[in-house]
Amino acid sequence: MLNDIPTSRREENLLHRIRELSTLYEVNKILTSTLDMDRALELIVKTTAKKMRVKACGLRLFDKNTGEMVFKTAHGLSQDYINKGSVFVWKGLYKEVIMEGKVAVVTDVAKDKRFEYTKKAVQEGIKSMLSVALQIRNEPIGALSVYTDRYYLFSRDQIRIFKGIANEAASVIEKAMLYEERMENQRIEQELSAAAKIQANLMPQETPQLPLCKIAARNVPSRTIGGDFYDFIIFDQQHLGLVIADVAGKGIPGAILMASTRASLRAYVEDPHKVSEVITRLNNVMCRDTRPEQFVSLFYGILDIPERVFTYVNAGHNPPILLRDKQETNLDKGGPILGVLPDATYMEESIQLLTQDIIIFYTDGITEAERDDEQFGTERLKECVIKNATKAANKIVENILNEVSEFNVNSPQVDDRTIIILKEIP
């Protein structure tokens, strides 16, 4: 009981506690003055060295992937000592500090076998050392250590204050980490938003208006930026190019590959009569300039508007479906996906379009939309088009996307969805 303790002892304990709380209050006030990580770490070591009245203070962070205790910053230590070599958590005193949660007290660094780089420490003038773990939610993230230039026996009060400083430091590091993470997320969001605007501008802003053919198209990315794209290329009054593609990868890497593929294709489409040649050249460039895991499935076709002839090459893409009197033809002639086989050859095919023909161009985000492990599939896609066949092309596109969304209503959209409808009219 408190009353059983002699008055002089109670007063001494009270003074120790007041000194401890005062120290921690001052430390907290100093350390919380910034959320910048580098500045926070500098303040931690400088303030700790001052409050503990020691030669130096160093801070290491624990790399869970490598097990290394990475020296992040120090006050009062030479650069030569800081760069002395790697320290790992599974040996030496940091094994006790990080893995066992102990306070490591080294009275004489020259004689303590737990201490690594003894020679360097002696050259640095270090005699004693005290180290404690930095923890966030009871998980060690690093260690804070102080060094003296005389042999020193740390008291229980000093160790308690030092542990309190370490707790304050860990709290500041956590806040700085959260702040950096928030700032990084905001930066990424801004970059993604800018990339999405650029990507949207690469898509056609309107569909071509043709006398005997109606075209409608939509792209619904699964993320801020996607890997699908489509394009319309107007050569002259008689020829229209049509492209739909799905690139490997999502996010920024997929968007970069998409933009590169689109730019390369447009660079080669000088002559509307050389469909297979364009795709062959595009494939050779992609095989040369992209990594093995970067590839593109792409469908490219040219519509001869007066003759109503559609010439195409399918480079490993989902075969567009030609519906004629409820009969279907898959437009699958061509060759492999782009960017894999440098010497691949591509065949082209021409089809004569008739009144009321409908061609459905799509990416696998349409047919592979899932519900309870069941995919939307090409049969549902065809049925949706058939029952809406009398409607305008833009209405068909709208109804397809609505049906896919309803089918997939309880699951997240995991892939981009792109659909083009080409409808011949009398």
Secondary structure as GFF3:
##gff-version 3
##sequence-region A 1 426
A	DSSP	three_ten_helix	2	4	.	.	.	ID=ss1
A	DSSP	alpha_helix	7	31	.	.	.	ID=ss2
A	DSSP	alpha_helix	37	52	.	.	.	ID=ss3
A	DSSP	beta_strand	56	62	.	.	.	ID=ss4
A	DSSP	beta_strand	69	75	.	.	.	ID=ss5
A	DSSP	alpha_helix	79	82	.	.	.	ID=ss6
A	DSSP	alpha_helix	93	94	.	.	.	ID=ss7
A	DSSP	pi_helix	95	99	.	.	.	ID=ss8
A	DSSP	beta_strand	104	106	.	.	.	ID=ss9
A	DSSP	alpha_helix	118	124	.	.	.	ID=ss10
A	DSSP	beta_strand	128	136	.	.	.	ID=ss11
A	DSSP	beta_strand	139	148	.	.	.	ID=ss12
A	DSSP	alpha_helix	156	202	.	.	.	ID=ss13
A	DSSP	beta_strand	213	220	.	.	.	ID=ss14
A	DSSP	beta_strand	228	234	.	.	.	ID=ss15
A	DSSP	beta_strand	239	247	.	.	.	ID=ss16
A	DSSP	alpha_helix	251	268	.	.	.	ID=ss17
A	DSSP	alpha_helix	275	289	.	.	.	ID=ss18
A	DSSP	beta_strand	296	304	.	.	.	ID=ss19
A	DSSP	beta_strand	309	315	.	.	.	ID=ss20
A	DSSP	beta_strand	321	324	.	.	.	ID=ss21
A	DSSP	beta_strand	327	330	.	.	.	ID=ss22
A	DSSP	beta_strand	334	335	.	.	.	ID=ss23
A	DSSP	beta_strand	349	352	.	.	.	ID=ss24
A	DSSP	beta_strand	358	362	.	.	.	ID=ss25
A	DSSP	alpha_helix	364	367	.	.	.	ID=ss26
A	DSSP	beta_strand	370	371	.	.	.	ID=ss27
A	DSSP	beta_strand	374	375	.	.	.	ID=ss28
A	DSSP	alpha_helix	377	387	.	.	.	ID=ss29
A	DSSP	alpha_helix	393	407	.	.	.	ID=ss30
A	DSSP	beta_strand	417	424	.	.	.	ID=ss31
###
